[in-house]
């Protein structure tokens, strides 16, 4: 519940404005609000001012309760940069754990270092029939020379080739390499690109129900240690401080840890800006890839991504009949006209440029949920055009579900049962995770279930009572697309 509503109820029951419990609760609430914006701590003066305005009381009383909260280890105050920064205690412990473990890993004897590394690298290049660039060679060599290493760069700079090379080098020495990523979609893409098994960090650590706020923000949550010689984590920009704390708890000293990501992507949804902060600390060896490879440079998508990062305008072309173009810019100021353009593009117009089918290879992204161009309205409009009303449909929470609808799981559900056919055998398991996409196969009114087939061919059954976990995904927010 909203703090202000609870506070009003308490005041109506006779709690005084200066009640210490009221002030303590407001301080904790304010720090939690800050964490929802990605911050792990706030400046002392800013916190006092915010709480004073929230409670309409004098700053002196707030400062007294801050002292008490510190004494009882509810909060931690750190002095740096000539300022005092206030953390909720578990936030500070998580940050300190991350820093301490990274330094410990890095300072441990490099027992996995190869003596004839240059020769091993040449063998892999010959096997893969590739010639690494100088930047890529430095990145691979840095992995050999350091227990912890960061490889960062934008799209088209060769991060995937580096990962594949590292895997091959260590596998030839019979070492175990573990690949993981923060989301199911990122892990799937990592697996497709590397040709090796990859998993989500949650599955790797055998973390189950972390949706509960107290569990997620616990620094002592029990995790399964990672049995590996080398751990490679992709899409590190999406990893928040608490997930990073869990990962590092699971890694044995002597294991090589490779963090791969692009700091120019959206930061993690949770608190902390882990990848960028580690890079800026200069405590961990970092290789930054800047060169766009010739094949990638042919793509205007990749070229424009780098131009935007460099503060330049993107190269846009008006819609044309050139099927080789992969980037178009439609300059339109009217929201209604933009909506019609989106519907037109999704319902056949893109056939001019290839065999594009909406349900197979088109995704609409938008920055917001609200408004005529937000996900809610776009999903309704696109559903009506691409999957119009049928006899069998299910209304729930203001949404209408139909067979054929594109949907997304919007929270982690570790218990939902699924089946998947592999080589004429049925594999069964449990767990569908936030960001997984699929389509509704059928709606069974008798069993009161909806059957969904996800993009990785898992088939799951949702009771009508669990439909809050599904949203239409004809259009999704940019943040959600990153979580995929």
C-alpha positions as CSV (number, residue, x, y, z in Angstrom):
1,X,0.0,0.0,0.0
2,X,1.0,3.6,-0.6
3,X,2.8,5.1,2.5
4,X,0.7,8.2,2.5
5,X,-2.5,6.1,2.8
6,X,-1.1,4.1,5.7
7,X,0.2,7.3,7.3
8,X,-3.3,8.9,7.1
9,X,-4.9,5.9,8.7
10,X,-2.3,6.0,11.5
11,X,-2.9,9.7,12.1
12,X,-6.7,9.1,12.1
13,X,-6.1,6.5,14.8
14,X,-4.2,9.1,16.9
15,X,-0.6,8.5,16.1
16,X,1.2,11.8,16.6
17,X,3.2,13.6,13.9
18,X,6.4,13.2,15.9
19,X,6.0,9.5,16.7
20,X,9.4,7.9,16.3
21,X,7.9,4.8,14.5
22,X,6.3,7.1,12.0
23,X,9.5,8.9,11.3
24,X,11.6,5.6,11.1
25,X,9.0,4.1,8.7
26,X,9.2,7.3,6.5
27,X,13.0,7.1,6.3
28,X,12.9,3.5,5.3
29,X,10.1,4.1,2.8
30,X,12.1,7.0,1.2
31,X,15.2,4.8,0.8
32,X,13.0,2.1,-0.9
33,X,11.5,4.7,-3.2
34,X,15.0,5.8,-4.2
35,X,16.0,2.1,-4.9
36,X,13.0,1.8,-7.3
37,X,14.7,4.5,-9.4
38,X,17.9,2.4,-9.4
39,X,19.7,4.1,-6.5
40,X,21.4,2.0,-3.8
41,X,21.9,5.1,-1.5
42,X,21.0,8.8,-1.1
43,X,22.8,11.9,0.1
44,X,22.1,12.6,3.8
45,X,20.7,16.1,3.2
46,X,18.5,15.1,0.4
47,X,16.9,12.3,2.5
48,X,16.3,14.6,5.4
49,X,14.6,17.2,3.1
50,X,12.4,14.6,1.4
51,X,11.2,13.0,4.7
52,X,10.6,16.5,6.2
53,X,8.4,17.4,3.3
54,X,6.7,14.0,3.4
55,X,5.8,14.2,7.1
56,X,5.6,17.9,7.5
57,X,7.9,17.9,10.6
58,X,11.2,19.5,11.6
59,X,14.5,18.2,10.2
60,X,16.0,17.8,13.7
61,X,13.6,15.1,14.7
62,X,14.4,13.2,11.5
63,X,18.2,13.4,12.2
64,X,17.6,12.0,15.7
65,X,15.8,8.9,14.2
66,X,18.6,8.5,11.6
67,X,21.0,8.1,14.5
68,X,18.8,5.5,16.1
69,X,18.3,3.6,12.8
70,X,22.1,3.5,12.4
71,X,22.6,2.3,16.0
72,X,20.2,-0.6,15.4
73,X,21.9,-1.4,12.0
74,X,18.8,-0.7,10.0
75,X,20.8,1.8,7.9
76,X,24.4,2.4,7.1
77,X,26.1,5.8,6.6
78,X,29.2,6.0,4.5
79,X,31.4,9.1,4.0
80,X,32.9,9.7,0.6
81,X,33.4,12.5,-1.8
82,X,33.0,14.9,1.2
83,X,29.3,13.8,1.5
84,X,27.4,11.4,3.7
85,X,25.5,8.7,1.9
86,X,22.7,6.7,3.5
87,X,22.0,3.1,2.6
88,X,19.5,0.6,3.9
89,X,21.8,-1.9,5.6
90,X,21.3,-4.8,3.2
91,X,22.0,-2.5,0.3
92,X,25.3,-1.5,1.8
93,X,26.2,-5.1,2.6
94,X,25.4,-6.2,-1.0
95,X,27.6,-3.5,-2.5
96,X,30.5,-4.3,-0.1
97,X,30.1,-8.0,-0.7
98,X,30.4,-7.4,-4.5
99,X,33.5,-5.2,-4.2
100,X,35.2,-7.6,-1.7
101,X,34.5,-10.7,-3.7
102,X,35.6,-9.2,-7.0
103,X,38.9,-8.1,-5.4
104,X,39.3,-11.5,-3.7
105,X,38.7,-13.3,-7.0
106,X,41.1,-11.1,-8.9
107,X,43.9,-11.3,-6.3
108,X,43.7,-15.1,-6.0
109,X,46.5,-17.0,-7.8
110,X,45.7,-17.4,-11.5
111,X,45.7,-21.2,-11.4
112,X,43.9,-21.5,-14.8
113,X,46.5,-19.4,-16.7
114,X,47.9,-21.2,-19.8
115,X,51.6,-21.0,-20.5
116,X,51.4,-21.6,-24.2
117,X,48.4,-19.4,-24.7
118,X,49.4,-17.8,-28.0
119,X,49.8,-21.3,-29.5
120,X,46.4,-22.3,-28.2
121,X,44.8,-19.2,-29.6
122,X,46.3,-19.9,-33.1
123,X,44.9,-23.5,-33.0
124,X,41.4,-22.2,-32.3
125,X,41.6,-19.5,-35.0
126,X,42.6,-22.3,-37.5
127,X,39.8,-24.6,-36.3
128,X,37.2,-21.8,-36.5
129,X,38.7,-20.5,-39.8
130,X,38.9,-16.9,-38.4
131,X,41.5,-14.2,-37.9
132,X,40.8,-12.2,-34.7
133,X,41.3,-8.5,-34.8
134,X,44.0,-6.9,-32.5
135,X,41.2,-5.8,-30.1
136,X,39.8,-9.3,-29.9
137,X,43.2,-10.8,-29.3
138,X,43.7,-8.4,-26.4
139,X,40.3,-9.4,-25.0
140,X,41.0,-13.1,-25.2
141,X,44.6,-12.7,-23.8
142,X,43.2,-10.6,-20.9
143,X,41.0,-13.5,-19.9
144,X,44.1,-15.7,-19.7
145,X,46.0,-13.1,-17.7
146,X,43.3,-12.2,-15.2
147,X,40.9,-14.1,-13.0
148,X,38.2,-11.4,-13.5
149,X,37.8,-9.6,-16.8
150,X,35.2,-7.3,-18.4
151,X,34.6,-7.3,-22.2
152,X,32.4,-4.4,-23.3
153,X,31.3,-2.9,-26.6
154,X,28.4,-2.0,-28.7
155,X,26.7,-4.2,-31.4
156,X,28.8,-5.5,-34.2
157,X,32.1,-5.2,-32.3
158,X,32.8,-8.9,-32.1
159,X,31.8,-9.9,-28.5
160,X,30.2,-13.2,-29.7
161,X,33.3,-14.2,-31.6
162,X,35.4,-13.6,-28.4
163,X,33.0,-15.7,-26.3
164,X,33.2,-18.6,-28.8
165,X,37.0,-18.4,-28.9
166,X,37.3,-18.4,-25.1
167,X,35.0,-21.5,-24.9
168,X,37.0,-23.4,-27.5
169,X,40.4,-22.6,-25.8
170,X,39.3,-23.8,-22.4
171,X,37.4,-26.8,-23.6
172,X,40.5,-28.1,-25.4
173,X,42.1,-28.2,-21.9
174,X,39.1,-30.1,-20.6
175,X,38.0,-27.2,-18.4
176,X,34.3,-26.7,-17.7
177,X,32.9,-23.4,-19.1
178,X,29.5,-22.2,-17.8
179,X,27.5,-19.7,-19.8
180,X,24.6,-17.6,-18.3
181,X,22.6,-14.4,-18.7
182,X,20.0,-12.6,-16.6
183,X,17.0,-13.4,-18.7
184,X,15.6,-16.4,-20.6
185,X,15.7,-14.7,-24.0
186,X,19.3,-13.5,-23.4
187,X,20.4,-17.0,-22.4
188,X,18.7,-18.5,-25.5
189,X,20.4,-16.0,-27.8
190,X,23.8,-16.7,-26.1
191,X,23.3,-20.4,-26.7
192,X,22.3,-20.0,-30.3
193,X,25.3,-17.7,-31.0
194,X,27.9,-19.8,-29.1
195,X,26.6,-23.3,-29.9
196,X,27.0,-24.2,-26.2
197,X,24.4,-24.6,-23.5
198,X,23.5,-21.4,-21.7
199,X,21.1,-20.8,-18.8
200,X,19.6,-18.0,-16.8
201,X,21.4,-16.9,-13.7
202,X,18.4,-17.9,-11.6
203,X,18.4,-21.5,-12.9
204,X,22.2,-21.7,-12.6
205,X,22.0,-20.7,-8.9
206,X,18.9,-22.8,-8.4
207,X,17.2,-19.6,-7.1
208,X,13.5,-20.1,-6.8
209,X,11.0,-17.6,-5.4
210,X,12.8,-14.3,-5.4
211,X,9.7,-12.3,-6.4
212,X,9.1,-11.7,-2.7
213,X,10.7,-8.4,-1.9
214,X,12.2,-9.6,1.4
215,X,13.8,-12.6,-0.3
216,X,15.1,-10.6,-3.2
217,X,16.7,-7.9,-1.0
218,X,18.2,-10.5,1.3
219,X,22.0,-10.8,1.1
220,X,21.9,-14.2,2.8
221,X,19.6,-15.9,0.4
222,X,20.8,-19.6,0.0
223,X,22.2,-20.3,-3.5
224,X,23.9,-23.3,-5.1
225,X,27.7,-22.9,-5.7
226,X,28.7,-22.9,-9.4
227,X,30.9,-25.9,-10.4
228,X,33.0,-24.4,-13.2
229,X,36.5,-23.4,-14.2
230,X,35.2,-20.5,-16.3
231,X,32.0,-18.5,-15.8
232,X,30.9,-16.2,-18.6
233,X,28.0,-13.8,-17.9
234,X,26.4,-12.1,-21.0
235,X,24.2,-9.0,-21.0
236,X,25.8,-7.8,-17.7
237,X,24.1,-4.3,-18.0
238,X,20.9,-6.0,-16.9
239,X,22.3,-7.4,-13.7
240,X,21.4,-5.5,-10.6
241,X,23.4,-5.4,-7.3
242,X,21.4,-8.1,-5.5
243,X,21.6,-10.6,-8.3
244,X,25.3,-9.8,-8.6
245,X,25.7,-10.4,-4.9
246,X,24.1,-13.9,-5.3
247,X,26.3,-14.7,-8.3
248,X,29.6,-13.9,-6.6
249,X,28.6,-15.8,-3.5
250,X,28.3,-18.9,-5.8
251,X,31.7,-18.5,-7.4
252,X,34.7,-20.3,-5.9
253,X,38.1,-18.6,-5.6
254,X,40.2,-19.7,-8.5
255,X,37.3,-19.7,-11.0
256,X,37.7,-17.3,-13.9
257,X,34.9,-14.8,-14.3
258,X,34.2,-13.0,-17.5
259,X,31.6,-10.2,-17.6
260,X,30.3,-9.3,-21.1
261,X,28.0,-6.4,-21.9
262,X,27.3,-3.0,-23.3
263,X,27.1,-0.1,-20.9
264,X,25.1,1.9,-23.4
265,X,22.1,-0.4,-23.0
266,X,19.4,0.4,-20.5
267,X,20.5,-0.2,-17.0
268,X,19.1,-2.9,-14.8
269,X,15.5,-2.7,-13.6
270,X,16.6,-3.3,-10.0
271,X,18.9,-1.1,-7.9
272,X,22.5,-0.5,-8.9
273,X,24.4,0.1,-12.1
274,X,26.8,-2.8,-11.6
275,X,28.6,-3.1,-14.9
276,X,29.3,0.6,-15.4
277,X,30.4,1.1,-11.8
278,X,32.8,-1.8,-11.9
279,X,34.3,-0.4,-15.1
280,X,34.6,3.1,-13.7
281,X,36.3,1.7,-10.6
282,X,39.4,0.8,-12.7
283,X,39.9,-2.2,-10.3
284,X,39.0,-4.9,-12.9
285,X,40.7,-5.4,-16.2
286,X,38.4,-4.1,-18.9
287,X,38.7,-4.4,-22.7
288,X,36.5,-2.0,-24.6
289,X,35.7,-2.9,-28.2
290,X,35.2,0.0,-30.6
291,X,35.8,-1.4,-34.0
292,X,32.7,-2.3,-36.0
293,X,33.4,-5.2,-38.3
294,X,32.9,-4.9,-42.0
295,X,29.9,-7.2,-42.2
296,X,28.2,-5.5,-39.2
297,X,28.9,-2.1,-40.7
298,X,26.7,-2.9,-43.6
299,X,23.7,-2.8,-41.2
300,X,22.3,0.7,-40.7
301,X,20.9,-0.5,-37.4
302,X,24.3,-1.2,-36.0
303,X,25.8,1.9,-37.6
304,X,23.1,4.1,-36.2
305,X,23.4,2.6,-32.7
306,X,27.0,3.7,-32.6
307,X,26.2,7.1,-34.0
308,X,23.7,7.7,-31.3
309,X,26.2,6.6,-28.6
310,X,28.7,9.1,-30.1
311,X,26.1,11.9,-29.8
312,X,25.5,12.0,-33.6
313,X,22.3,11.9,-35.5
314,X,21.3,8.6,-37.1
315,X,21.4,8.0,-40.8
316,X,17.7,7.7,-41.8
317,X,16.2,6.7,-45.1
318,X,12.7,7.2,-46.2
319,X,10.8,4.0,-46.9
320,X,11.8,2.6,-50.2
321,X,11.6,-0.6,-52.3
322,X,15.2,-1.5,-51.6
323,X,15.0,-4.8,-49.9
324,X,18.6,-4.6,-48.7
325,X,17.9,-1.7,-46.4
326,X,17.4,-2.7,-42.7
327,X,16.6,0.7,-41.2
328,X,13.9,3.2,-42.2
329,X,12.9,6.4,-40.5
330,X,9.3,7.6,-40.9
331,X,9.0,11.2,-39.8
332,X,5.5,11.8,-38.5
333,X,4.2,14.2,-35.9
334,X,0.5,13.0,-35.7
335,X,0.0,10.2,-33.1
336,X,-3.1,9.0,-35.0
337,X,-1.1,8.8,-38.2
338,X,1.8,7.0,-36.4
339,X,-0.8,4.5,-35.1
340,X,-2.1,3.8,-38.6
341,X,1.5,3.4,-39.9
342,X,2.3,0.9,-37.2
343,X,-0.9,-1.1,-38.0
344,X,-0.1,-0.9,-41.8
345,X,3.5,-2.1,-41.3
346,X,2.4,-5.0,-39.1
347,X,-0.4,-6.1,-41.4
348,X,1.3,-6.5,-44.8
349,X,3.2,-3.4,-45.7
350,X,6.6,-4.9,-44.7
351,X,6.0,-7.7,-47.3
352,X,7.7,-5.3,-49.7
353,X,11.0,-6.0,-48.0
354,X,10.9,-9.7,-47.3
355,X,8.8,-12.5,-46.1
356,X,7.8,-10.8,-42.9
357,X,5.0,-12.4,-40.9
358,X,3.9,-10.5,-37.8
359,X,3.6,-13.6,-35.6
360,X,7.0,-14.9,-36.6
361,X,9.4,-12.0,-37.0
362,X,7.8,-8.6,-36.2
363,X,7.9,-6.9,-32.8
364,X,6.5,-3.5,-32.0
365,X,8.4,-1.6,-29.3
366,X,7.3,1.6,-27.6
367,X,8.7,3.7,-24.7
368,X,5.5,3.8,-22.6
369,X,2.4,1.9,-21.5
370,X,0.0,4.8,-21.6
371,X,-1.5,6.9,-24.3
372,X,-2.6,6.2,-27.9
373,X,0.9,4.9,-28.7
374,X,1.5,3.0,-25.4
375,X,1.4,-0.8,-25.1
376,X,-2.2,-1.0,-23.8
377,X,-3.8,0.8,-26.8
378,X,-1.4,-0.6,-29.3
379,X,-2.1,-4.2,-28.1
380,X,-5.8,-3.6,-28.5
381,X,-5.6,-2.1,-31.9
382,X,-3.1,-4.7,-33.2
383,X,-5.1,-7.6,-31.8
384,X,-8.3,-6.4,-33.5
385,X,-6.6,-6.2,-36.8
386,X,-4.3,-9.2,-36.7
387,X,-6.4,-11.6,-34.5
388,X,-10.1,-10.4,-34.7
389,X,-12.9,-11.6,-32.5
390,X,-13.8,-15.3,-32.5
391,X,-16.5,-17.4,-30.8
392,X,-14.1,-18.7,-28.1
393,X,-12.4,-16.0,-26.1
394,X,-11.8,-15.2,-22.4
395,X,-12.2,-11.8,-20.8
396,X,-10.0,-11.0,-17.8
397,X,-8.9,-7.8,-16.0
398,X,-10.0,-5.6,-18.9
399,X,-8.2,-7.7,-21.5
400,X,-9.6,-10.2,-24.0
401,X,-7.6,-13.4,-24.7
402,X,-8.1,-15.2,-28.0
403,X,-6.6,-18.3,-29.5
404,X,-3.6,-17.1,-31.6
405,X,-2.9,-14.1,-29.4
406,X,0.8,-13.2,-28.8
407,X,1.4,-13.1,-25.0
408,X,4.2,-12.5,-22.5
409,X,4.7,-13.9,-19.0
410,X,5.1,-10.8,-16.8
411,X,6.4,-12.4,-13.5
412,X,8.5,-15.3,-12.5
413,X,6.4,-18.4,-11.8
414,X,8.6,-21.3,-10.7
415,X,5.8,-23.8,-10.2
416,X,3.8,-23.7,-13.5
417,X,4.1,-27.0,-15.3
418,X,5.2,-27.3,-18.9
419,X,5.9,-30.0,-21.5
420,X,8.2,-29.9,-24.5
421,X,8.6,-32.4,-27.4
422,X,12.3,-33.1,-28.2
423,X,13.2,-35.9,-30.7
424,X,9.7,-37.5,-30.3
425,X,10.1,-37.6,-26.5
426,X,8.2,-35.4,-24.0
427,X,10.4,-33.4,-21.6
428,X,8.6,-32.0,-18.6
429,X,9.5,-29.3,-16.2
430,X,8.4,-26.3,-14.1
431,X,8.9,-22.6,-14.4
432,X,8.0,-19.8,-16.8
433,X,9.9,-16.6,-16.3
434,X,9.3,-12.9,-16.7
435,X,9.7,-11.8,-20.3
436,X,9.1,-15.2,-22.0
437,X,7.0,-14.8,-25.2
438,X,4.5,-17.2,-26.7
439,X,1.1,-17.6,-28.4
440,X,-2.2,-18.9,-27.1
441,X,-2.9,-22.4,-28.6
442,X,-6.4,-22.8,-27.2
443,X,-8.9,-21.8,-24.5
444,X,-10.8,-24.5,-22.7
445,X,-13.9,-23.3,-20.9
446,X,-14.6,-26.7,-19.4
447,X,-11.2,-27.1,-17.8
448,X,-11.0,-23.3,-17.3
449,X,-7.5,-23.2,-18.8
450,X,-5.6,-21.4,-21.5
451,X,-2.8,-23.4,-23.3
452,X,0.2,-21.3,-24.3
453,X,3.1,-22.4,-26.5
454,X,6.2,-20.3,-25.8
455,X,8.9,-19.4,-28.4
456,X,11.2,-22.3,-27.2
457,X,8.4,-24.8,-27.8
458,X,7.4,-25.2,-24.1
459,X,3.7,-25.7,-23.7
460,X,2.1,-24.5,-20.4
461,X,-1.4,-24.5,-19.1
462,X,-2.8,-21.4,-17.2
463,X,-5.8,-21.6,-14.9
464,X,-8.2,-18.7,-15.5
465,X,-7.3,-17.5,-12.0
466,X,-3.6,-17.1,-13.1
467,X,-4.2,-14.9,-16.1
468,X,-2.8,-11.8,-14.4
469,X,0.6,-13.4,-15.2
470,X,0.0,-13.0,-18.9
471,X,-0.2,-9.8,-21.0
472,X,-0.6,-9.3,-24.7
473,X,2.7,-8.7,-26.5
474,X,1.8,-7.5,-29.9
475,X,3.5,-4.4,-28.5
476,X,5.9,-4.3,-25.5
477,X,7.9,-1.6,-23.8
478,X,11.5,-1.1,-24.6
479,X,12.4,-2.0,-21.0
480,X,10.5,-5.3,-21.4
481,X,12.3,-6.0,-24.7
482,X,15.6,-5.7,-22.8
483,X,14.3,-8.1,-20.1
484,X,13.6,-10.7,-22.8
